[in-house]
Amino acid sequence: MSQTKDFRAYISNWIDENCPKSMMTPMPASEQVWASSSISFPNSDSEKWFNAMTQTGYSTPEWPKEYGGAGLDFEEAQILRQELKKRGCRNPQINFGITMLGPVLLEFGTEDQKKEFLPKIARGEIWWCQGFSEPGAGSDLAGVSTTATSNDNETYIINGSKIWTSEADKADWMYCLVKTDKTKKHDGISFVLIDMKQDEITTNRIQLISGVSPFCQVFFDDAKALKSHCIGGENKGWPVAKSLLMHERTMMSDMESEGAVDISPSDLLKNCSEFSDKKLLRNEITKHELRNELIDLTMQRVKEESQFGFSEAALTLKYLSTEELQLRWELNIKSLGMGGLLVPGKGSEMINDVVKSFFYSKAYTIAGGSSEVQLNIISKNILGLPS
């Protein structure tokens, strides 16, 4: 117990010394920092905070030090996250490599693959995108038709298309599901890392109702990927994909910690004078905040149970949290009153963030497996109902 108290005190002091006060405030969309080979910072404070977190390995606290982590044990990492959250510290970088690909590399990657990619991921040097969904393969992800054919002993040739690929037009690399054996379904899939900076790859933006779109369609026309960048082995990508999807759903269960714009409906309501009687809306917001607290507690329980194996509660988190997150933005719009009817781009930065995030929130219950798919998973794996 004494060691735990000492470590908590150490982390608290470290935050005081290294986290600028401006980095302890809610983060607007315009100040998000994306990991990238050409990383940029909106201000000097965000760069200072990024450097402090990456140089100590605190952005990847449980990863081994040789891969850019801090080498903390589970309890220490939990204390770090708790203290950062308690102080309202911003996530120093948005990095799918940390939340999704990194854990998969640690589980399935060769030593050479780990050494090549994990330190760069931890330092925020790669912008990753995810090449899973295709125009003909959404809920049935194993139906992917993008192919990787052997060119020689070292190279695959990639042909096909991916869709709903977030930020593909900015990405440095993609982790991608491809067919390496057309005669098989699940057992013909490989998980390959692809360099996006090649002329044989084209990305087209997909317009959304929010007026801002992270989504792209990606086209591969004889693009190349190294066989040494096939994770888990050729035709053995399906277990890798399932593991990554688990990490993705966990990440989506905690969108706030991943740098998503977070604005409180209760704070908006305090500043809204349009309603003569706010009691009903205040009651809705209070119920939402209580449910959020329960989801946070469940998330804590899942992290603790996951040390010892699979946690059934983990299967419920993506469904519960994304449904609740969608409700949060509906409450934010209600709290704005008539201000919530503004067209994106016509109001203040705060109102624009609310309106854009409200429209974008409709994707939360689709991305990473729709709510309907999640309910099927829960019914089959927890309730034991037939498929």
Secondary structure, 3 states (H helix, E strand, C coil): CHHHHHHHHHHHHHHHHHCCHHHHCCCCHHHCCECCCCCCCCCHHHHHHHHHHHHHCCCCCCCCHHHCCCCCCHHHHHHHHHHHHHCCCCCCCECHHHHHHHHHHHHHCCHHHHHHHHHHHHCCCCCEEEECCECCECCCHHHCCCEEEECCCCEEEEEEEECCCCCCCCCCEEEEEEECCCCCCHHHEEEEEEECCCCCEEEEECCCCCCCCCCEEEEEEEEEEEHHHEECCCCCHHHHHHHHHHHHHHHHCCHHHHCCCCCCHHHHHHCCCCCCCCHHHHHHHHHHHHHHHHHHHHHHHHHHHHHHCCCCCHHHHHHHHHHHHHHHHHHHHHHHHHHHHCCCCCCCHHHHHHHHHHHHHHHCCCCCCCHHHHHHHHHHHCCCCCC
